[in-house]
Amino acid sequence: MKLPPFGYEAPKTTSEAVELLAEYLDQASVLAGGKSLVPLLALRLARPAVLIDINGIRELSGVSVTDGQAVIGAMTREYAAEESHAVADTVPLLAAALPLIGHEAIRSRGTIGGSLAHADPAAELPAVARALDAEFVVRGQSGERVIPAAEWFEGYLTTSRRPDELLVQVRFPTAQPGTGVSFQEVARRQGDFAIVGLAVSLSLSDGAISDARLAFAGMSDVPVRATEAEDLLAGERPSAELFDEAARRATEGIDPPADLHGSSEYRKKVGAATVRRGLRAAADNAQERQ
Ligand SMILES: Cc1cc2nc3c(=O)[nH]c(=O)nc-3n(C[C@H](O)[C@H](O)[C@H](O)COP(=O)(O)OP(=O)(O)OC[C@H]3O[C@@H](n4cnc5c(N)ncnc54)[C@H](O)[C@@H]3O)c2cc1C
């Protein structure tokens, strides 16, 4: 399908990109991997006057680990993060989710920042970011702001980034010893967007759960934390009965959307099953990592 006409800018530095964003504001779209933006252009669901292509900005790519955080540049390709030992060692939940995004060809172009700026509620990375309380660093002409994940996702494909700001990096807390993870998802075919996805991180200390984090994808217009289930789990010892009750609490207050792929009721049932499976898998993983 032919794309609509647009102007094109290719800054070489973050400062140049920020200047361009300040000039064009909501007339511009940032082009990262293009895996979500180009289909939106083709379908005329986005009609920016100008594309600001940030693929030439080297300083926006890479992974570094410092002060208990893994700092991932916005232009780091999903596939590069998947192959990164630093990510596998320090943010195992992210490492578990990355291979579930589309297919290798998609991940070789798609970027960490692009997925999180796009904020598709069915996508894997927003659920991971929400579960781990990641931080989003955006830069505008007046400087940088750090936005917690709880404030980043505002609605369907909508974030709290202002039109004059560029997402420059995402910071994930590094996993503590004794933390097990699991990313569960149910999709029609391998590589499809999840009908329901669940990011789970469970930390064990002396056999009891010291920290539980669960975030759903596909259950609302934003990724959703299952806080009632998290509260129930804290301080308890893992058991099938506990995980059944957590599954009930995680889904009882949620009213998921219905679409071609499943009714609201179906999503709730699948959501409960992913909680049971995800908690079992994360508990096993935590025991292995102790
Ligand atoms: C066939 C197919 C299957 C897919 N399956 C999945 C899947 O299973 N799970 C999944 O999560 N995703 C899936 N995707 C989407 C893929 O992961 C995309 O790579 C990702 O959603 C967007 O990343 P991108 O780098 O391509 O961003 P782009 O498409 O370039 O940009 C997406 C949006 O984010 C904005 N943006 C990008 N970078 C920045 C930045 N640094 N600062 C501010 N705004 C920015 C853009 O302006 C645009 O609005 C699929 C895509 C395709 C084509």
The ligand as an SDF file (V2000), in Angstrom:
LIG
                    3D

 53 58  0  0  0  0  0  0  0  0999 V2000
    3.9560   -8.4740   11.6580 C   0  0  0  0  0  0  0  0  0  0  0  0
    4.2190   -7.7530   12.9570 C   0  0  0  0  0  0  0  0  0  0  0  0
    4.0730   -8.4490   14.1460 C   0  0  0  0  0  0  0  0  0  0  0  0
    4.3200   -7.8020   15.3460 C   0  0  0  0  0  0  0  0  0  0  0  0
    4.1310   -8.5060   16.5000 N   0  0  0  0  0  0  0  0  0  0  0  0
    4.3490   -7.8870   17.6760 C   0  0  0  0  0  0  0  0  0  0  0  0
    4.1430   -8.5870   18.9100 C   0  0  0  0  0  0  0  0  0  0  0  0
    3.8120   -9.7820   18.9480 O   0  0  0  0  0  0  0  0  0  0  0  0
    4.3670   -7.9020   20.0630 N   0  0  0  0  0  0  0  0  0  0  0  0
    4.7600   -6.5800   20.0640 C   0  0  0  0  0  0  0  0  0  0  0  0
    4.9360   -6.0220   21.1310 O   0  0  0  0  0  0  0  0  0  0  0  0
    4.9470   -5.9150   18.9280 N   0  0  0  0  0  0  0  0  0  0  0  0
    4.7570   -6.5290   17.7420 C   0  0  0  0  0  0  0  0  0  0  0  0
    4.9570   -5.8300   16.5910 N   0  0  0  0  0  0  0  0  0  0  0  0
    5.3850   -4.4170   16.6790 C   0  0  0  0  0  0  0  0  0  0  0  0
    6.9020   -4.3390   16.8160 C   0  0  0  0  0  0  0  0  0  0  0  0
    7.3640   -4.8250   18.0490 O   0  0  0  0  0  0  0  0  0  0  0  0
    7.3600   -2.8900   16.7270 C   0  0  0  0  0  0  0  0  0  0  0  0
    8.7250   -2.9440   16.5280 O   0  0  0  0  0  0  0  0  0  0  0  0
    7.1470   -1.9840   17.9010 C   0  0  0  0  0  0  0  0  0  0  0  0
    5.8260   -1.9670   18.3540 O   0  0  0  0  0  0  0  0  0  0  0  0
    7.4670   -0.5370   17.5010 C   0  0  0  0  0  0  0  0  0  0  0  0
    8.8130   -0.3880   17.4700 O   0  0  0  0  0  0  0  0  0  0  0  0
    9.4800    0.3760   16.2770 P   0  0  0  0  0  0  0  0  0  0  0  0
   10.8960    0.6360   16.6880 O   0  0  0  0  0  0  0  0  0  0  0  0
    9.2590   -0.3350   15.0160 O   0  0  0  0  0  0  0  0  0  0  0  0
    8.7050    1.7950   16.3240 O   0  0  0  0  0  0  0  0  0  0  0  0
    8.0510    2.6620   15.1910 P   0  0  0  0  0  0  0  0  0  0  0  0
    7.0820    1.8750   14.4170 O   0  0  0  0  0  0  0  0  0  0  0  0
    9.1040    3.3890   14.4130 O   0  0  0  0  0  0  0  0  0  0  0  0
    7.3190    3.7380   16.1180 O   0  0  0  0  0  0  0  0  0  0  0  0
    6.1790    3.3690   16.8770 C   0  0  0  0  0  0  0  0  0  0  0  0
    5.6160    4.6390   17.5450 C   0  0  0  0  0  0  0  0  0  0  0  0
    6.4920    5.0900   18.5680 O   0  0  0  0  0  0  0  0  0  0  0  0
    6.9880    6.4200   18.2890 C   0  0  0  0  0  0  0  0  0  0  0  0
    8.4030    6.4130   18.6770 N   0  0  0  0  0  0  0  0  0  0  0  0
    9.3150    5.4770   18.3200 C   0  0  0  0  0  0  0  0  0  0  0  0
   10.4920    5.7350   18.9350 N   0  0  0  0  0  0  0  0  0  0  0  0
   10.3090    6.8700   19.6650 C   0  0  0  0  0  0  0  0  0  0  0  0
   11.1620    7.6330   20.5240 C   0  0  0  0  0  0  0  0  0  0  0  0
   12.4310    7.2720   20.7730 N   0  0  0  0  0  0  0  0  0  0  0  0
   10.6560    8.7310   21.1150 N   0  0  0  0  0  0  0  0  0  0  0  0
    9.3640    9.0730   20.9040 C   0  0  0  0  0  0  0  0  0  0  0  0
    8.5120    8.4020   20.1040 N   0  0  0  0  0  0  0  0  0  0  0  0
    8.9810    7.3040   19.4960 C   0  0  0  0  0  0  0  0  0  0  0  0
    6.7400    6.6100   16.8060 C   0  0  0  0  0  0  0  0  0  0  0  0
    6.6110    7.9670   16.4700 O   0  0  0  0  0  0  0  0  0  0  0  0
    5.4710    5.8250   16.5960 C   0  0  0  0  0  0  0  0  0  0  0  0
    4.3710    6.5970   17.0020 O   0  0  0  0  0  0  0  0  0  0  0  0
    4.7210   -6.4390   15.3660 C   0  0  0  0  0  0  0  0  0  0  0  0
    4.8860   -5.7450   14.1650 C   0  0  0  0  0  0  0  0  0  0  0  0
    4.6370   -6.3770   12.9720 C   0  0  0  0  0  0  0  0  0  0  0  0
    4.8070   -5.6030   11.6940 C   0  0  0  0  0  0  0  0  0  0  0  0
  1  2  1  0
  2  3  1  0
  2 52  2  0
  3  4  2  0
  4  5  1  0
  4 50  1  0
  5  6  2  0
  6  7  1  0
  6 13  1  0
  7  8  2  0
  7  9  1  0
  9 10  1  0
 10 11  2  0
 10 12  1  0
 12 13  2  0
 13 14  1  0
 14 15  1  0
 14 50  1  0
 15 16  1  0
 16 17  1  0
 16 18  1  0
 18 19  1  0
 18 20  1  0
 20 21  1  0
 20 22  1  0
 22 23  1  0
 23 24  1  0
 24 25  2  0
 24 26  1  0
 24 27  1  0
 27 28  1  0
 28 29  2  0
 28 30  1  0
 28 31  1  0
 31 32  1  0
 32 33  1  0
 33 34  1  0
 33 48  1  0
 34 35  1  0
 35 36  1  0
 35 46  1  0
 36 37  1  0
 36 45  1  0
 37 38  2  0
 38 39  1  0
 39 40  1  0
 39 45  2  0
 40 41  1  0
 40 42  2  0
 42 43  1  0
 43 44  2  0
 44 45  1  0
 46 47  1  0
 46 48  1  0
 48 49  1  0
 50 51  2  0
 51 52  1  0
 52 53  1  0
M  END
$$$$
